[in-house]
Amino acid sequence: MYLGLGLYKHMITRENFKFAKQTGCTHLILHLANYYSKEKGVVTATDDKNNYGESFANESIWLLESLSKLTKMAEEEGLKIYGIENFSPADWYDVLLDGEKKHEQMEFLKEIIRNVGRAGIKSFGYNFSLAGVWGHKRLPVARGGAISACFDASSLPLESRIPDGEVWNMSYKKGEKGKFIKDIDSDELWSRYEWFLKQILPVAQEAGVELALHPDDPPMSILRKTPRLVYKQDLFDKSLNLVKSPSNKIDLCMGSIQEMEGSNIYEALDKYSKLDKISYIHFRNVKGKVPYYKEVFVDEGDIDMFKALRILKNNNFKGILIPDHTPELLCESSWHAGMAYALGYMKAALQAIEGEKK
Ligand SMILES: [Mn+2]
């Protein structure tokens, strides 16, 4: 098991690579889609009026040359880029929405995966979702009033439909006023997903890239009148069996799984690590489950993180763990402090667990 740090696009700097190295990481997961760039903190509240901003198509960051520059910069700092997380909505909205540009967009996604493979990057995380990550509020809900993400279904306009020009909680064009994305049922969502997997998995396999599916965040069965794909942990079985491939894997987000109704995080970790289906892990903790939960410090949530690590160790898990999100610590560099706190905890826990006998 290795320790990694996830960096959002606006945080991809040499200084932050050094910060990752200094906090004990050996690996990085980079987000190249430009969400979270508007605010200083990264806990962004969204509702029916505010989303994660504008998404741009065909950006040069996806070229092999750009990816290779990033891998070289990481190597210079003694790190390896393990994965890239998420496509830009502007590059695949018609794949998600079954629109007229889906074939053209699919070809670009394949090119991205080929470039990722050529750059020597092992994993590509993605979230096949229409509503995306939506509805969290930025509130002082973690220990000591630390600002963190809180989801409370009872306080949200859950039925607010997704306007034309938006998907995955970002805008990709100026939409028609009063028009919304088409209503679909769960079968239709799965059939769109199956088409996507059948197109992308052979390319990923040839490129030596694992595709890592993130579960729904928040894991509601329906959100903004759209179905969700993996809002219960067993739905990962459905995704893995839908199109079989060694490249069909999971980005196992411990927080999102813990938030699911009826979930058992230890069973999920045990089952999917035994199957060698976990590409990497979002190692974070929460209190509560849908319809109300809050993201908290790694040591104060409902999950016994040491128990989780022992399961992974016993199953010989060889992937990486990243903190995903953490509450913000009250200081000048609240994001860095939050990450350093989580990583220090993880480093100590790994050292303790690695020293234990089976
Ligand atoms: Mn996650």
Residues whose N, C-alpha, C, O or C-beta is under 5 A from the ligand:
A	BS01	MN	C253 H282 D324
